[in-house]
Amino acid sequence: MTAPIGYPEKFGTLLNAQRALGPKPELAQPKTELGQTIGPEKVVGPTFGEQLNQFVGSVDHMQKGAQTQAENFAVGRTNDIHGTMIETEQAEISLRLLANVRNRVVDLYREVMRMGS
């Protein structure tokens, strides 16, 4: 049994009809929540640097929370070993993820620098 070549009939008919109509004006100019058009120079949402900064802050917060939880368990203020271990593991996993993201960014930077030379 051989596979058909080209588009299935319904898809091809729809694609040709859409091409005949031309591009939709609402797709050509995306809009923000306030109805303003977005140009290629405007960025909607947080930038990569802002997201990375938030991620580093959340990892730092998790590390401090795990350290506080471990200190409270060691001193005897709490005896929740399971909660302490879970929070410690979550902080460790998030720190490993942050290290992997950093390594990827450094690798990408090196690759871009190699492209220039």
N, C-alpha and C positions, 0 to 999 in steps of 0.2 A: 504494500500500500504506500503510495507516495503522498507527500505533503503538498497542499495547494500552494501555488506561487502567487504572491501579491496579497492584497487586502481581501478580507471577507467582503462579500457584496454590500451588506448593510453598512459596515464601517467605511468602505470606499465611497458609498453614496453620501454618507454624512460628512466625510472629509471634503469631498468635492463641493458640497453645498456650503460648507463653512468657508472654504477658500473663495467661493463666489461672492459671499457677503462681505468679506474683508475683515480686518481686525476690529474687535469690539472696542469702542472708545473708553469704556470703564476699565478695561484691562490694560490699555495703553498708558494711562496715568493712574497709578495706585493712589489711594487716598488714606489719610490718617483718620483717627476717630473724630477730629474736628472738621473734616472735610477738605483739608488743605492737600494740594497735590505734592507728591514727593519726587524730588529730582534725584539724579544719581549722586549728588554731593551731600544729600541729607541722610542721616542715619536715624532709623526708628528703633528704639530700644537701647539696651546697654551695649557698649562696645566690648570687644574682647578683653581689653585691659580692665574695664570695670567688672566684668564677670570673673576674671581671674582674681582681682582684688577681693571680691566678695567670697570667692571660694577659699582663698588663703585665710581670710578672716574667720570663716566658718570652721576651717580645720584647726586654727588656733583656739577658737572657742571650745571645740570638742576636746582638744588636748588638755586645756586648763580644767574643763569639767571632769575629765577622767582622772587627772591628777588630784583634784579636790576630793572626788569620790574615793580614790585609793587611800588618801590621807585620812579621811573620815573612817574608813574601815580599819586602817592600821591603828588608829588611836582608840577605837572602840565606840565611836559615836553611832555607828550603824553596824549591823551584822548581815547586811544584804550582799553576800558573796556573789550571787548570780548577777545582780544589777551592776556590781563593781566590775566583774569580768566582762559583761556585755559592753559596758561603756568604754572600757579599756580597749577591747577588740575593735569597736567601731572607730575609735580615735586612731588606732594603729592602721586600720584599713584605709581610712581617709588620708592619713599621712603618706602611705604607700601610693595611693592614687595621685596625690599632689606631686610626689617625686616622679612618677611616670609621666605626668603631664609636663613637668619641667624638662625632663629628658627629651620628650618629643619636640617641644618648642626649641630647645637648643639644637637638636638634630636638624629641624627644619631651617633654622637660622644658618647653620653651617652649610646646608645644601644650597640655600639661596646665595650665600657668599661664594660658593664654588661655581655657581652658574655665571657669575659676573666675570670670572677670570678665565 
